[in-house]
Amino acid sequence: MQSPFLFGRTVSADEFTNRSKEMQRLKDNFTNQVNTILISPRRWGKSSLVKKVAASLHGRQTKTVMIDMMGIRNEEGFYKALATATIKATSGKVEEWIAASKQFLKNLTPKISIGSDPLQDLDISFEWKLLEKNYQEILNLPEKIAVAKNLKIIVCLDEFQNLANFDEPELFQKRLRSEWQHHTHVCYCLYGSRQHMMTELFTKQSKAFYKFGEVIFLPKIQREEWVKYIVRQFLNTKKKISPQLANEIADTVKDHSYYVQQLSHLVWIKTERVATQKILEDATVDLLEQNALLYTRDTENLSTPQFNFLKALADGITKNFSSKDIIHRYELGTSANVLKIKKALVQKELIDDSGTTIEFLDPAYERWFQKNM
């Protein structure tokens, strides 16, 4: 029997865990053409949320364009991906793909390749010299098609922060903003897994995308929803778990979406009929062991002051790191050095600094660090 708990990939609509408020908010934004920036720590379910809402709206008058920027390494690759995904999402047949490419990309003389599956495989490429001179034609492609075909288009860009790795990223961001801000038939949903980078891109006044749209900080799924979900998934596979034990699973990993699914999966596969406290304890050990290689690598890459800072955090200290007592006890150097340490650990995606308290970003790493360090 296949496990009812999924982690490490986006989930389908049937497997989606309740996020009714966030879904409705995102749906309202898309329907009303409001650009949306979705920010949260890694593996909190952003991609699954966006895909579910986008799929619910995709139809005759609304088209959704989905692009994952993880594998896009430069500006040219982005233009190619945007053109290909937009034409595929808004044209249903090979003949329409070719016609749309010629109609809307006149100044770029696109090269069109059709793969072995004519219903899916489309590849559009351009000569870079022409593309460099006429990049606006690609950036305005969704708007032009939307106007011509009387459509609403939603462009969803996952791992958006990856554009920081492009050559001249500041210039590229200005190019995007200068064109996209004038679109009235297209809205953009930009999201990514590097929380501190996404926050800086969209909340810092000096950045091109400042006030580009509504910034939504995705919250954790509420505990009661996790408990209902875990109990239901066990029952659906003819196994049982008590609400109390389901609550303990979520509490063990502080309601972190990825780890709730992973730990629930480990409990499920160890359970023949009824889950027990001993099974949960064994599953928690397995969870930490499965991730130990990653945690060891992250820890080995720390400087001594950074390691000492995490020791303080693991000991339950969440604020006042610049006090003389804590600086002395954990050998953090100076108050100025504490600020540098915090900034470095935020950039490494190891801690979250809310301004009032600091905590481990990864709850499983926190448990592993407390146990082993």
C-alpha positions as a Markdown table, in Angstrom:
| # | Residue | x | y | z |
|---|---|---|---|---|
| 1 | Met | 0.0 | 0.0 | 0.0 |
| 2 | Gln | 1.3 | 3.4 | -0.9 |
| 3 | Ser | 2.0 | 5.9 | 1.9 |
| 4 | Pro | -0.7 | 8.7 | 2.1 |
| 5 | Phe | 2.0 | 11.2 | 3.2 |
| 6 | Leu | 4.0 | 13.0 | 0.6 |
| 7 | Phe | 7.1 | 15.2 | 0.9 |
| 8 | Gly | 9.8 | 16.4 | -1.4 |
| 9 | Arg | 7.5 | 17.3 | -4.3 |
| 10 | Thr | 4.4 | 19.4 | -5.0 |
| 11 | Val | 1.2 | 17.6 | -4.2 |
| 12 | Ser | -2.0 | 17.2 | -6.2 |
| 13 | Ala | -5.3 | 18.7 | -5.2 |
| 14 | Asp | -6.5 | 15.5 | -3.5 |
| 15 | Glu | -3.4 | 15.4 | -1.4 |
| 16 | Phe | -3.5 | 19.1 | -0.4 |
| 17 | Thr | -3.7 | 20.0 | 3.3 |
| 18 | Asn | -6.1 | 22.7 | 4.3 |
| 19 | Arg | -5.0 | 26.3 | 3.5 |
| 20 | Ser | -8.5 | 27.7 | 2.8 |
| 21 | Lys | -7.7 | 31.3 | 3.8 |
| 22 | Glu | -4.5 | 31.5 | 1.8 |
| 23 | Met | -6.1 | 29.8 | -1.2 |
| 24 | Gln | -9.0 | 32.3 | -1.2 |
| 25 | Arg | -6.7 | 35.3 | -0.8 |
| 26 | Leu | -4.5 | 34.1 | -3.7 |
| 27 | Lys | -7.6 | 33.3 | -5.8 |
| 28 | Asp | -9.0 | 36.8 | -5.2 |
| 29 | Asn | -5.7 | 38.4 | -6.1 |
| 30 | Phe | -5.5 | 36.4 | -9.4 |
| 31 | Thr | -9.1 | 37.1 | -10.3 |
| 32 | Asn | -8.6 | 40.8 | -9.7 |
| 33 | Gln | -5.2 | 41.0 | -11.5 |
| 34 | Val | -3.3 | 41.8 | -8.4 |
| 35 | Asn | 0.4 | 41.0 | -8.5 |
| 36 | Thr | 1.4 | 38.7 | -5.6 |
| 37 | Ile | 4.6 | 37.9 | -3.9 |
| 38 | Leu | 4.6 | 34.8 | -1.7 |
| 39 | Ile | 7.3 | 34.5 | 0.9 |
| 40 | Ser | 8.0 | 31.8 | 3.5 |
| 41 | Pro | 10.8 | 29.5 | 4.6 |
| 42 | Arg | 11.7 | 26.5 | 2.4 |
| 43 | Arg | 9.4 | 23.6 | 2.2 |
| 44 | Trp | 6.3 | 25.2 | 3.6 |
| 45 | Gly | 4.1 | 24.3 | 0.6 |
| 46 | Lys | 4.3 | 27.5 | -1.6 |
| 47 | Ser | 4.6 | 25.7 | -4.9 |
| 48 | Ser | 1.7 | 23.3 | -4.1 |
| 49 | Leu | -0.5 | 26.2 | -3.0 |
| 50 | Val | 0.1 | 28.3 | -6.2 |
| 51 | Lys | -0.3 | 25.3 | -8.5 |
| 52 | Lys | -3.6 | 24.3 | -6.8 |
| 53 | Val | -5.1 | 27.9 | -7.1 |
| 54 | Ala | -3.7 | 28.4 | -10.6 |
| 55 | Ala | -5.2 | 25.0 | -11.8 |
| 56 | Ser | -8.6 | 26.0 | -10.3 |
| 57 | Leu | -8.7 | 29.2 | -12.4 |
| 58 | His | -7.2 | 27.8 | -15.7 |
| 59 | Gly | -10.0 | 27.7 | -18.3 |
| 60 | Arg | -11.3 | 29.3 | -21.5 |
| 61 | Gln | -10.9 | 32.9 | -20.4 |
| 62 | Thr | -8.1 | 32.6 | -17.9 |
| 63 | Lys | -4.7 | 31.0 | -18.7 |
| 64 | Thr | -2.0 | 30.2 | -16.2 |
| 65 | Val | 1.7 | 30.2 | -17.2 |
| 66 | Met | 3.9 | 28.2 | -14.8 |
| 67 | Ile | 7.7 | 28.6 | -14.9 |
| 68 | Asp | 10.3 | 27.1 | -12.5 |
| 69 | Met | 13.4 | 29.3 | -12.5 |
| 70 | Met | 15.6 | 26.9 | -10.6 |
| 71 | Gly | 17.2 | 25.6 | -13.8 |
| 72 | Ile | 17.4 | 29.0 | -15.6 |
| 73 | Arg | 21.0 | 30.4 | -15.5 |
| 74 | Asn | 20.9 | 33.6 | -17.4 |
| 75 | Glu | 18.7 | 36.3 | -19.0 |
| 76 | Glu | 18.6 | 34.5 | -22.4 |
| 77 | Gly | 17.3 | 31.3 | -20.7 |
| 78 | Phe | 14.6 | 33.3 | -19.0 |
| 79 | Tyr | 13.3 | 34.9 | -22.2 |
| 80 | Lys | 13.2 | 31.5 | -23.9 |
| 81 | Ala | 11.3 | 29.9 | -21.0 |
| 82 | Leu | 8.8 | 32.8 | -20.7 |
| 83 | Ala | 8.1 | 32.7 | -24.5 |
| 84 | Thr | 7.7 | 29.0 | -24.6 |
| 85 | Ala | 5.5 | 28.6 | -21.6 |
| 86 | Thr | 3.3 | 31.6 | -22.5 |
| 87 | Ile | 2.6 | 30.3 | -26.1 |
| 88 | Lys | 2.0 | 26.7 | -24.9 |
| 89 | Ala | -0.4 | 27.9 | -22.2 |
| 90 | Thr | -2.4 | 30.1 | -24.6 |
| 91 | Ser | -2.5 | 28.0 | -27.7 |
| 92 | Gly | -3.9 | 24.5 | -27.9 |
| 93 | Lys | -2.4 | 23.0 | -31.1 |
| 94 | Val | 0.9 | 22.8 | -32.8 |
| 95 | Glu | -0.4 | 25.0 | -35.6 |
| 96 | Glu | -1.4 | 27.6 | -33.1 |
| 97 | Trp | 2.0 | 27.5 | -31.4 |
| 98 | Ile | 3.7 | 28.3 | -34.7 |
| 99 | Ala | 1.2 | 30.9 | -35.7 |
| 100 | Ala | 1.4 | 32.7 | -32.4 |
| 101 | Ser | 5.2 | 32.7 | -32.4 |
| 102 | Lys | 5.2 | 34.3 | -35.8 |
| 103 | Gln | 2.5 | 36.8 | -35.0 |
| 104 | Phe | 3.7 | 38.0 | -31.6 |
| 105 | Leu | 7.5 | 37.7 | -32.0 |
| 106 | Lys | 8.0 | 39.3 | -35.4 |
| 107 | Asn | 11.2 | 41.1 | -34.6 |
| 108 | Leu | 12.9 | 38.1 | -33.2 |
| 109 | Thr | 12.6 | 35.5 | -36.0 |
| 110 | Pro | 12.1 | 32.6 | -33.5 |
| 111 | Lys | 13.3 | 29.1 | -34.2 |
| 112 | Ile | 10.6 | 26.6 | -33.3 |
| 113 | Ser | 11.2 | 23.0 | -32.5 |
| 114 | Ile | 8.5 | 20.4 | -31.9 |
| 115 | Gly | 9.5 | 17.3 | -29.9 |
| 116 | Ser | 8.4 | 13.7 | -30.1 |
| 117 | Asp | 5.2 | 14.6 | -28.3 |
| 118 | Pro | 3.5 | 17.2 | -30.5 |
| 119 | Leu | 0.9 | 18.0 | -27.8 |
| 120 | Gln | 3.6 | 18.9 | -25.2 |
| 121 | Asp | 7.1 | 19.4 | -26.6 |
| 122 | Leu | 7.6 | 22.9 | -27.8 |
| 123 | Asp | 11.0 | 24.7 | -27.8 |
| 124 | Ile | 11.5 | 28.3 | -28.9 |
| 125 | Ser | 15.0 | 29.8 | -29.3 |
| 126 | Phe | 16.3 | 33.1 | -30.5 |
| 127 | Glu | 19.5 | 34.7 | -31.9 |
| 128 | Trp | 20.9 | 36.5 | -28.9 |
| 129 | Lys | 21.8 | 39.7 | -30.7 |
| 130 | Leu | 18.3 | 40.2 | -31.9 |
| 131 | Leu | 16.9 | 39.2 | -28.4 |
| 132 | Glu | 19.2 | 41.6 | -26.7 |
| 133 | Lys | 17.9 | 44.5 | -28.8 |
| 134 | Asn | 14.2 | 43.4 | -28.6 |
| 135 | Tyr | 13.9 | 41.8 | -25.2 |
| 136 | Gln | 10.8 | 44.0 | -24.6 |
| 137 | Glu | 8.9 | 41.8 | -27.1 |
| 138 | Ile | 9.3 | 38.8 | -24.9 |
| 139 | Leu | 8.5 | 40.6 | -21.6 |
| 140 | Asn | 5.3 | 42.0 | -23.2 |
| 141 | Leu | 4.3 | 38.8 | -24.9 |
| 142 | Pro | 1.8 | 37.7 | -22.2 |
| 143 | Glu | 0.1 | 41.1 | -22.3 |
| 144 | Lys | -0.1 | 41.1 | -26.1 |
| 145 | Ile | -1.6 | 37.7 | -26.3 |
| 146 | Ala | -4.1 | 38.5 | -23.5 |
| 147 | Val | -5.3 | 41.5 | -25.4 |
| 148 | Ala | -5.4 | 39.8 | -28.8 |
| 149 | Lys | -7.3 | 36.8 | -27.5 |
| 150 | Asn | -9.4 | 38.6 | -24.8 |
| 151 | Leu | -7.8 | 36.6 | -22.0 |
| 152 | Lys | -6.7 | 37.0 | -18.5 |
| 153 | Ile | -3.2 | 35.5 | -17.9 |
| 154 | Ile | -1.5 | 34.6 | -14.6 |
| 155 | Val | 2.2 | 34.2 | -14.8 |
| 156 | Cys | 3.6 | 32.2 | -11.9 |
| 157 | Leu | 7.4 | 32.2 | -11.4 |
| 158 | Asp | 8.8 | 29.7 | -8.9 |
| 159 | Glu | 12.3 | 30.2 | -7.4 |
| 160 | Phe | 12.2 | 33.8 | -8.5 |
| 161 | Gln | 15.1 | 34.8 | -6.4 |
| 162 | Asn | 17.3 | 32.8 | -8.7 |
| 163 | Leu | 17.6 | 35.8 | -11.0 |
| 164 | Ala | 20.1 | 37.2 | -8.5 |
| 165 | Asn | 22.6 | 34.8 | -10.1 |
| 166 | Phe | 22.2 | 36.3 | -13.6 |
| 167 | Asp | 24.8 | 38.7 | -15.0 |
| 168 | Glu | 23.8 | 42.2 | -14.1 |
| 169 | Pro | 20.8 | 41.2 | -12.0 |
| 170 | Glu | 19.9 | 44.7 | -11.0 |
| 171 | Leu | 19.6 | 45.8 | -14.6 |
| 172 | Phe | 17.5 | 42.7 | -15.4 |
| 173 | Gln | 15.1 | 43.4 | -12.6 |
| 174 | Lys | 14.7 | 46.9 | -13.8 |
| 175 | Arg | 13.9 | 45.6 | -17.3 |
| 176 | Leu | 11.2 | 43.3 | -15.9 |
| 177 | Arg | 9.6 | 46.0 | -13.7 |
| 178 | Ser | 9.6 | 48.7 | -16.4 |
| 179 | Glu | 7.5 | 46.5 | -18.7 |
| 180 | Trp | 5.4 | 44.4 | -16.4 |
| 181 | Gln | 4.1 | 47.4 | -14.3 |
| 182 | His | 2.1 | 48.5 | -17.4 |
| 183 | His | 0.3 | 45.2 | -17.9 |
| 184 | Thr | -3.4 | 45.3 | -17.3 |
| 185 | His | -4.5 | 41.9 | -18.6 |
| 186 | Val | -1.7 | 39.9 | -16.9 |
| 187 | Cys | -0.9 | 39.4 | -13.2 |
| 188 | Tyr | 2.3 | 37.9 | -11.8 |
| 189 | Cys | 2.8 | 35.6 | -8.9 |
| 190 | Leu | 6.4 | 35.5 | -7.8 |
| 191 | Tyr | 7.6 | 33.1 | -5.1 |
| 192 | Gly | 10.8 | 31.3 | -4.0 |
| 193 | Ser | 12.5 | 29.2 | -1.4 |
| 194 | Arg | 15.2 | 31.6 | -0.2 |
| 195 | Gln | 13.2 | 33.6 | 2.3 |
| 196 | His | 15.8 | 36.3 | 3.1 |
| 197 | Met | 16.5 | 36.9 | -0.6 |
| 198 | Met | 12.8 | 37.2 | -1.5 |
| 199 | Thr | 12.2 | 39.5 | 1.4 |
| 200 | Glu | 15.0 | 41.8 | 0.3 |
| 201 | Leu | 13.9 | 41.8 | -3.3 |
| 202 | Phe | 10.4 | 43.0 | -2.6 |
| 203 | Thr | 10.5 | 45.0 | 0.7 |
| 204 | Lys | 13.7 | 47.0 | 0.2 |
| 205 | Gln | 13.0 | 50.5 | -1.2 |
| 206 | Ser | 16.2 | 50.5 | -3.4 |
| 207 | Lys | 15.1 | 47.3 | -5.3 |
| 208 | Ala | 13.3 | 47.5 | -8.6 |
| 209 | Phe | 10.4 | 45.2 | -7.4 |
| 210 | Tyr | 9.6 | 47.3 | -4.3 |
| 211 | Lys | 5.8 | 47.7 | -4.1 |
| 212 | Phe | 5.3 | 45.6 | -7.2 |
| 213 | Gly | 2.4 | 43.8 | -5.6 |
| 214 | Glu | 0.9 | 42.4 | -2.5 |
| 215 | Val | 3.5 | 40.7 | -0.3 |
| 216 | Ile | 2.1 | 37.7 | 1.5 |
| 217 | Phe | 4.1 | 36.0 | 4.2 |
| 218 | Leu | 2.8 | 32.4 | 4.2 |
| 219 | Pro | 2.0 | 31.2 | 7.7 |
| 220 | Lys | 2.3 | 27.7 | 9.0 |
| 221 | Ile | -0.7 | 25.4 | 8.7 |
| 222 | Gln | -2.6 | 25.5 | 11.9 |
| 223 | Arg | -2.1 | 22.6 | 14.4 |
| 224 | Glu | -5.8 | 21.5 | 14.4 |
| 225 | Glu | -5.7 | 21.1 | 10.6 |
| 226 | Trp | -2.6 | 18.9 | 10.8 |
| 227 | Val | -4.2 | 16.7 | 13.5 |
| 228 | Lys | -7.4 | 16.2 | 11.4 |
| 229 | Tyr | -5.3 | 15.6 | 8.3 |
| 230 | Ile | -3.0 | 13.0 | 9.9 |
| 231 | Val | -5.9 | 11.1 | 11.5 |
| 232 | Arg | -7.8 | 11.1 | 8.2 |
| 233 | Gln | -4.9 | 9.8 | 6.2 |
| 234 | Phe | -4.3 | 6.9 | 8.6 |
| 235 | Leu | -8.0 | 6.0 | 8.5 |
| 236 | Asn | -8.1 | 6.2 | 4.7 |
| 237 | Thr | -5.4 | 3.5 | 4.6 |
| 238 | Lys | -7.1 | 1.3 | 7.3 |
| 239 | Lys | -4.8 | 2.3 | 10.1 |
| 240 | Lys | -5.4 | 4.3 | 13.2 |
| 241 | Ile | -3.6 | 7.1 | 15.1 |
| 242 | Ser | -5.1 | 9.0 | 18.0 |
| 243 | Pro | -5.5 | 12.8 | 17.8 |
| 244 | Gln | -3.1 | 13.1 | 20.7 |
| 245 | Leu | -0.4 | 11.2 | 18.9 |
| 246 | Ala | -1.1 | 13.1 | 15.7 |
| 247 | Asn | -0.8 | 16.4 | 17.7 |
| 248 | Glu | 2.6 | 15.2 | 19.0 |
| 249 | Ile | 3.8 | 14.5 | 15.5 |
| 250 | Ala | 3.1 | 18.1 | 14.5 |
| 251 | Asp | 4.5 | 19.4 | 17.7 |
| 252 | Thr | 7.7 | 17.5 | 17.3 |
| 253 | Val | 8.5 | 19.4 | 14.1 |
| 254 | Lys | 6.8 | 22.6 | 15.1 |
| 255 | Asp | 4.1 | 22.3 | 12.3 |
| 256 | His | 6.7 | 22.5 | 9.5 |
| 257 | Ser | 4.9 | 21.2 | 6.4 |
| 258 | Tyr | 7.7 | 19.1 | 5.0 |
| 259 | Tyr | 8.6 | 17.5 | 8.3 |
| 260 | Val | 5.0 | 16.9 | 9.4 |
| 261 | Gln | 4.6 | 14.9 | 6.2 |
| 262 | Gln | 7.9 | 13.1 | 6.5 |
| 263 | Leu | 7.5 | 12.2 | 10.2 |
| 264 | Ser | 3.9 | 11.1 | 9.6 |
| 265 | His | 5.1 | 8.9 | 6.7 |
| 266 | Leu | 7.7 | 7.3 | 9.0 |
| 267 | Val | 5.1 | 6.6 | 11.7 |
| 268 | Trp | 2.7 | 5.2 | 9.1 |
| 269 | Ile | 5.2 | 2.7 | 7.5 |
| 270 | Lys | 6.1 | 1.4 | 11.0 |
| 271 | Thr | 2.4 | 1.0 | 12.0 |
| 272 | Glu | 0.6 | -2.2 | 11.2 |
| 273 | Arg | -2.7 | -1.3 | 12.7 |
| 274 | Val | -2.5 | 1.3 | 15.5 |
| 275 | Ala | 0.3 | 3.9 | 15.9 |
| 276 | Thr | 1.9 | 4.1 | 19.4 |
| 277 | Gln | 4.2 | 6.4 | 21.3 |
| 278 | Lys | 7.1 | 4.0 | 20.8 |
| 279 | Ile | 6.6 | 4.0 | 17.1 |
| 280 | Leu | 6.7 | 7.8 | 17.1 |
| 281 | Glu | 9.9 | 7.8 | 19.1 |
| 282 | Asp | 11.5 | 5.4 | 16.7 |
| 283 | Ala | 10.3 | 7.4 | 13.7 |
| 284 | Thr | 11.7 | 10.6 | 15.1 |
| 285 | Val | 15.1 | 8.9 | 15.4 |
| 286 | Asp | 14.8 | 7.8 | 11.8 |
| 287 | Leu | 13.9 | 11.3 | 10.7 |
| 288 | Leu | 17.0 | 12.8 | 12.3 |
| 289 | Glu | 19.2 | 10.0 | 10.9 |
| 290 | Gln | 17.9 | 10.4 | 7.4 |
| 291 | Asn | 18.8 | 14.1 | 7.4 |
| 292 | Ala | 22.0 | 13.8 | 9.4 |
| 293 | Leu | 24.3 | 14.1 | 6.4 |
| 294 | Leu | 22.8 | 17.4 | 5.5 |
| 295 | Tyr | 22.8 | 18.7 | 9.0 |
| 296 | Thr | 26.5 | 17.6 | 9.5 |
| 297 | Arg | 27.5 | 19.5 | 6.3 |
| 298 | Asp | 25.7 | 22.7 | 7.4 |
| 299 | Thr | 27.3 | 22.5 | 10.8 |
| 300 | Glu | 30.8 | 21.8 | 9.5 |
| 301 | Asn | 30.5 | 25.0 | 7.4 |
| 302 | Leu | 30.0 | 27.2 | 10.4 |
| 303 | Ser | 32.6 | 29.4 | 11.9 |
| 304 | Thr | 33.3 | 29.0 | 15.6 |
| 305 | Pro | 31.3 | 32.1 | 16.6 |
| 306 | Gln | 28.4 | 31.0 | 14.4 |
| 307 | Phe | 28.5 | 27.5 | 16.0 |
| 308 | Asn | 28.5 | 29.1 | 19.4 |
| 309 | Phe | 25.6 | 31.3 | 18.5 |
| 310 | Leu | 23.6 | 28.2 | 17.6 |
| 311 | Lys | 24.6 | 26.5 | 20.8 |
| 312 | Ala | 23.1 | 29.5 | 22.7 |
| 313 | Leu | 19.9 | 29.2 | 20.6 |
| 314 | Ala | 19.7 | 25.4 | 21.3 |
| 315 | Asp | 20.0 | 26.2 | 25.0 |
| 316 | Gly | 16.8 | 28.1 | 24.8 |
| 317 | Ile | 18.2 | 31.7 | 24.4 |
| 318 | Thr | 16.1 | 33.6 | 21.8 |
| 319 | Lys | 16.9 | 37.2 | 22.5 |
| 320 | Asn | 19.4 | 39.6 | 24.1 |
| 321 | Phe | 22.4 | 37.9 | 22.4 |
| 322 | Ser | 24.3 | 41.1 | 22.7 |
| 323 | Ser | 24.2 | 41.2 | 26.5 |
| 324 | Lys | 27.6 | 40.9 | 28.2 |
| 325 | Asp | 26.7 | 37.7 | 29.9 |
| 326 | Ile | 25.7 | 35.8 | 26.8 |
| 327 | Ile | 28.6 | 37.2 | 24.7 |
| 328 | His | 31.0 | 36.0 | 27.4 |
| 329 | Arg | 29.3 | 32.7 | 28.1 |
| 330 | Tyr | 29.2 | 31.6 | 24.5 |
| 331 | Glu | 32.4 | 33.5 | 23.3 |
| 332 | Leu | 30.6 | 35.6 | 20.7 |
| 333 | Gly | 33.2 | 38.3 | 20.6 |
| 334 | Thr | 31.5 | 41.8 | 20.6 |
| 335 | Ser | 28.0 | 43.1 | 20.1 |
| 336 | Ala | 29.0 | 44.2 | 16.6 |
| 337 | Asn | 30.2 | 40.7 | 15.9 |
| 338 | Val | 26.8 | 39.3 | 17.1 |
| 339 | Leu | 25.1 | 41.3 | 14.4 |
| 340 | Lys | 27.4 | 39.9 | 11.8 |
| 341 | Ile | 26.8 | 36.4 | 13.1 |
| 342 | Lys | 23.0 | 36.8 | 12.9 |
| 343 | Lys | 23.2 | 38.2 | 9.4 |
| 344 | Ala | 25.4 | 35.3 | 8.2 |
| 345 | Leu | 23.1 | 32.6 | 9.8 |
| 346 | Val | 20.0 | 34.3 | 8.2 |
| 347 | Gln | 21.7 | 34.2 | 4.8 |
| 348 | Lys | 22.6 | 30.5 | 5.4 |
| 349 | Glu | 18.9 | 29.9 | 6.0 |
| 350 | Leu | 19.7 | 28.4 | 9.4 |
| 351 | Ile | 17.8 | 30.9 | 11.7 |
| 352 | Asp | 14.9 | 33.3 | 11.4 |
| 353 | Asp | 15.2 | 36.7 | 13.0 |
| 354 | Ser | 11.7 | 38.2 | 13.5 |
| 355 | Gly | 13.2 | 41.3 | 15.2 |
| 356 | Thr | 12.0 | 40.3 | 18.6 |
| 357 | Thr | 13.1 | 36.7 | 18.9 |
| 358 | Ile | 15.4 | 34.3 | 17.0 |
| 359 | Glu | 14.7 | 30.7 | 16.3 |
| 360 | Phe | 16.0 | 27.8 | 14.2 |
| 361 | Leu | 14.5 | 27.9 | 10.7 |
| 362 | Asp | 14.6 | 24.1 | 10.5 |
| 363 | Pro | 12.9 | 22.4 | 13.5 |
| 364 | Ala | 14.5 | 19.0 | 12.7 |
| 365 | Tyr | 17.9 | 20.5 | 12.5 |
| 366 | Glu | 17.2 | 22.1 | 15.9 |
| 367 | Arg | 16.5 | 18.7 | 17.4 |
| 368 | Trp | 19.5 | 17.1 | 15.8 |
| 369 | Phe | 21.8 | 20.0 | 17.0 |
| 370 | Gln | 20.5 | 19.7 | 20.5 |
| 371 | Lys | 21.0 | 16.0 | 20.5 |
| 372 | Asn | 24.5 | 15.9 | 18.9 |
| 373 | Met | 26.2 | 19.2 | 19.6 |
